[in-house]
Amino acid sequence: MKVCKFGGTSVASAEQIKKVANIVKSDPSRKIIVVSAPGKRFGEDEKVTDLLIKLAEAALNRQNVDNELENVVARYRSIAEGLGLGENISNIIEDDLRERLSTNLEDESLFTDAIKAAGEDNNAKLVAEYFNHIGLKAQYVCPKKAGLLVNNRPERVRALPEGYDRLEKLKDEPGIIVFPGFFGYTEDGTLRTFNRGGSDISGSIVAAAIRAELYENFTDVDSVFTANPTVVDQPVAIEKMTYREMRELAYAGFSVFHDEALMPAFLRSVPVCIKNTNNPEAPGTLIVRDRDHSAQPVIGIAADSGFSTLFVYKYLMNLEIGFGRCLLEILEDEEIPFEHTPSGIDNLSVIIRSKFLNEKNSERIVRRVKEELEVDDVHLRNTDYSMVVLVGEGMRHTTGLAARAASAISRTGANIEMINQGSSEVSLVFGVDKKDETKILKELYKEFFSKVVSYV
Ligand code: ASP
């Protein structure tokens, strides 16, 4: 039994939904179909989720919402028409949106979540209607009824494994299940959305809950590539990689699969396959627990920017018990997560995403570190650093990889500000100036992939 998730571009128009139906029809083991809200049909287009966010904002500002509402309904109407479905389903969708708009505006976050979730929820109804229309027996299932349980932390919505037993029963439902992605319900029945792109997470949860044979994640590219195709010309495709490798690449900007979506599949060892709705014959990229990494220790190169460094120096830091904890406690008080902590004997740097910093908290952090930890030097470099990440399971078994990477970077003339090899040794991270990012990526690609034809 397979779970298939179709992303925004895969369900953006009637034409795309017809492709989805053909994919589902071609394999009877494709039992549970998780859908996103309609995404972009062309470059300048707007995603339905973005239209819904505008609708929620207008409602919260107590404005007339007719235009914003019509923009959303028109998208569904044109899809329904293109699929030959008649008016009934568009009316159901419009009524649903009006009902959501009439709910209490007091809790802005709850209200916005309910409006945002309408994108996938109504799309699932529409897709189920179309499947039945063409003779594919299907039913829409609401995540509340199915038991997709989430925690009660609006700022950090996570699925709860307690919901898995109920979700598992989806296996026994007749026909094809069409399930909306992106949201679940708390124990007390409150709707909560995951963060953007979160339908991948819903698909992974359902796949884990039913212990699917495969979780197919359909998007608009043939596979995951070894490097960003907008930076490197025609990078090599990855045929097989491990969960850990995908996690590292997703962290550093590979947006093809949501970085929070791996965990449920990983915990129950459900293989994930990234496939293309527009070219379903292509094998895609398979994500599994292990791969033979002898031929290619490195699987990919990624980079993400927008990092700052908190640098701390204190003579004899190494002898001071609890120094790291006290430093991180200051960040905890400020509600700032940290990414890496490269350290020396007497110094420690904490790499932070710059989006969490502003003038006020930056000043406060530096002052507190100076006063409370009595350090000799502290400064926050709030510049735009990039983290260039080299990823591969073979890293810990191969000597000389770090040297090859460092010499490739030195050939570009760029300065390496920081090197961090996590203890898992699946990745090697180089902190560099943002302006050098592209040339470094190109040079690393040349070093590690120029001779690779296909990457299994
Ligand atoms: N529709 C949501 C978004 O645009 C979730 C998703 O597509 O996965 O972020």
Boltz pocket constraint, residues with backbone or C-beta under 6 A from the ligand:
constraints:
  - pocket:
      binder: B
      contacts: [[A, 7], [A, 8], [A, 36], [A, 37], [A, 47], [A, 49], [A, 50], [A, 119], [A, 181], [A, 182], [A, 195], [A, 196], [A, 197], [A, 198], [A, 199], [A, 200]]
      max_distance: 6.0
